[in-house]
Amino acid sequence: MKISKIILYNEPTVSEIQIERLQKFLKESFPINVETRGNIFNDLDDNGYEKIASTRIFDIKKPFQKHLPTIDEVLIEKENRDMSKKEDLVLYEGIEFQMVISDLIVKNKSNADTLHIIFTNKLPCTFDEDDSRYHARAIICSNPSIISTTGIVEAPAKPRQYYLDMMTNFSNEDINNIKKKYKGRFIEYHDSRTSKIIEGYLLQAIIYYETGEAFCTDKKCRIYNSHWQEDLIYSQLENKKLCKKHEAILKGLR
């Protein structure tokens, strides 16, 4: 393996990550040292928080333009809010966001063969030239890699009929009934299944670092690029396997 060590950085607002369990999962999967640390954003100074705030996206249909963040925007970054409330949802330019974290790790004199994996409740997005708009992402593969618990909820779409039902029912009672109807068919905030879902994203980050390949096109593979929540649940919780190609790659890394 190119990697000699993996460092997992926790997100304290999302206890469902279960970082010690994920550390054990990686140690059982690879002959490698796996270390856990606290929230990497705690190491930021005021300038660092300003850099994070400057990666915010304000128009999803236009390529990213940096802006000078307000005092309030910087203060919000310092607070590290629980992002499970829709009114608190903020979009970040994923590549710019990753670069800020990368600079922080370089500043701390990290070894080149150490893979850093950051858990965050922030929502990174990347711009798609095909439809000229930003899309939410559950993972940004690189070193450091970013796994977003908010992205796991928001990036893959819920069932089509769910959105149609929500659009035609406006009372709180109707909305609650719709949520009950589709319960279990998508990942929710603070979902007990989050840690199991993350296992697949960890494998994806490692395989990308080793091979440069980010996704699989096979729905039966744990590194499948799921655009729908039901596909995510199938590949990560029901099937829980790699395709033959990526299983061979995984064996080669052991």
FENCORHU-V426336 format. One record per residue. N is the residue number from 0. RES is the residue in one small letter. PHI is phi in degrees with one decimal (NA if undefined). Layout:
# FENCORHU-V426336
n={N,N}
res={RES,RES}
phi={PHI,PHI}
This chain:
# FENCORHU-V426336
n={0,1,2,3,4,5,6,7,8,9,10,11,12,13,14,15,16,17,18,19,20,21,22,23,24,25,26,27,28,29,30,31,32,33,34,35,36,37,38,39,40,41,42,43,44,45,46,47,48,49,50,51,52,53,54,55,56,57,58,59,60,61,62,63,64,65,66,67,68,69,70,71,72,73,74,75,76,77,78,79,80,81,82,83,84,85,86,87,88,89,90,91,92,93,94,95,96,97,98,99,100,101,102,103,104,105,106,107,108,109,110,111,112,113,114,115,116,117,118,119,120,121,122,123,124,125,126,127,128,129,130,131,132,133,134,135,136,137,138,139,140,141,142,143,144,145,146,147,148,149,150,151,152,153,154,155,156,157,158,159,160,161,162,163,164,165,166,167,168,169,170,171,172,173,174,175,176,177,178,179,180,181,182,183,184,185,186,187,188,189,190,191,192,193,194,195,196,197,198,199,200,201,202,203,204,205,206,207,208,209,210,211,212,213,214,215,216,217,218,219,220,221,222,223,224,225,226,227,228,229,230,231,232,233,234,235,236,237,238,239,240,241,242,243,244,245,246,247,248,249,250,251,252,253}
res={m,k,i,s,k,i,i,l,y,n,e,p,t,v,s,e,i,q,i,e,r,l,q,k,f,l,k,e,s,f,p,i,n,v,e,t,r,g,n,i,f,n,d,l,d,d,n,g,y,e,k,i,a,s,t,r,i,f,d,i,k,k,p,f,q,k,h,l,p,t,i,d,e,v,l,i,e,k,e,n,r,d,m,s,k,k,e,d,l,v,l,y,e,g,i,e,f,q,m,v,i,s,d,l,i,v,k,n,k,s,n,a,d,t,l,h,i,i,f,t,n,k,l,p,c,t,f,d,e,d,d,s,r,y,h,a,r,a,i,i,c,s,n,p,s,i,i,s,t,t,g,i,v,e,a,p,a,k,p,r,q,y,y,l,d,m,m,t,n,f,s,n,e,d,i,n,n,i,k,k,k,y,k,g,r,f,i,e,y,h,d,s,r,t,s,k,i,i,e,g,y,l,l,q,a,i,i,y,y,e,t,g,e,a,f,c,t,d,k,k,c,r,i,y,n,s,h,w,q,e,d,l,i,y,s,q,l,e,n,k,k,l,c,k,k,h,e,a,i,l,k,g,l,r}
phi={NA,-69.3,-85.4,-104.6,-159.3,-122.0,-116.4,-100.9,-106.4,-77.4,-119.5,-65.5,-79.6,-124.8,-65.9,-67.5,-59.4,54.6,-61.8,-67.0,-65.8,-68.3,-60.2,-63.8,-58.3,-68.6,-63.2,-76.6,-89.9,-137.0,-81.5,-147.7,-77.3,-122.1,-111.9,-113.4,-134.5,-77.5,-63.1,-63.4,-71.3,-69.7,-87.5,-76.7,-97.5,-58.7,-65.1,-66.0,-62.0,-65.6,-64.4,-62.2,-62.3,-73.2,-92.4,-64.6,-103.9,-113.9,-138.2,-72.2,-102.5,-128.6,-56.0,-64.4,-132.5,-65.4,-136.6,-84.5,-68.6,-78.6,-60.5,-62.7,-63.9,-67.0,-63.2,-61.9,-64.3,-66.5,-72.8,49.7,-68.4,-69.7,-91.4,-78.0,-95.9,-56.0,-68.8,-97.2,-68.2,-125.0,-101.1,-124.1,-67.5,-58.4,-71.0,-63.2,-61.1,-63.7,-67.3,-63.0,-66.0,-60.5,-61.9,-66.2,-69.5,-61.4,-60.2,-87.6,59.4,-79.4,-73.2,-67.0,-93.5,-100.2,-94.3,-101.2,-123.2,-102.7,-92.0,-148.6,-93.5,-75.2,-107.6,-78.6,-135.0,-128.0,-85.6,-102.9,-67.4,-66.2,-118.0,52.1,-160.0,-83.4,-128.0,-66.7,-129.6,-85.5,-146.0,-115.8,-86.1,-179.3,-134.3,-76.8,-92.8,-119.3,-113.4,-101.8,-67.0,-68.9,-63.4,-61.4,-80.9,-95.6,-74.5,-70.0,-76.9,-75.4,-54.9,-54.7,-65.1,-59.9,-66.0,-64.3,-63.4,-67.9,-73.7,-110.1,-134.2,-117.5,-77.1,-59.2,-65.7,-63.7,-62.8,-64.8,-67.3,-65.7,-61.8,-66.4,-60.7,-101.6,-53.3,92.6,-91.8,-154.5,-80.7,-110.7,-63.7,56.7,-81.9,-64.6,-86.8,-56.3,-61.7,-64.2,-60.2,-62.6,-52.0,-63.7,-69.8,-63.2,-61.4,-63.4,-62.3,-70.8,-63.9,-62.5,-61.9,-81.6,-120.4,83.5,-99.6,-87.5,-132.6,-118.2,-95.0,-92.1,-62.0,-88.1,-107.6,-70.1,-107.2,-63.7,-84.2,-76.4,-95.7,-124.5,-58.7,-65.1,-68.9,-60.8,-64.0,-65.6,-70.0,-97.3,-113.7,-94.8,-81.9,56.7,-128.7,-96.2,-68.4,-59.0,-62.0,-78.5,-65.5,-65.5,-63.8,-61.4,-62.3,-68.1,-89.0,-79.3}
